[in-house]
Structure formats: structure tokens, C-alpha cells
């Protein structure tokens, strides 16, 4: 939500690094979410 209301409306070359710092954790969180889901499905963690 922070990026949606604060970064995207004023996106420019100056705020591009701020947007990158929002994209990186979201991407990493989604990858971890998929890995944990697959590991439960295949029996790695359970």
C-alpha cells in the first residue's frame, strides 16, 4: 500500500530506487511463499 500511494504517483528517476526497495522484498516474500508451499506439498517440511 505504501508504494501504491506514495511511490507510484510520483515515480521518476529519483524515486526509482525507492520503488526497487519495495519490489525486492515483495518478490523475495513470494518466492519463499512458493518454496514453503511446494515443500509442504512434497513432504520436505512435514
Rosetta blueprint (number, residue, H / E / L):
1 X L
2 X H
3 X H
4 X H
5 X H
6 X H
7 X H
8 X H
9 X H
10 X H
11 X L
12 X L
13 X L
14 X L
15 X L
16 X H
17 X H
18 X H
19 X H
20 X H
21 X H
22 X H
23 X H
24 X H
25 X H
26 X H
27 X H
28 X H
29 X H
30 X H
31 X H
32 X H
33 X H
34 X H
35 X H
36 X H
37 X H
38 X H
39 X H
40 X H
41 X H
42 X H
43 X L
44 X L
45 X L
46 X L
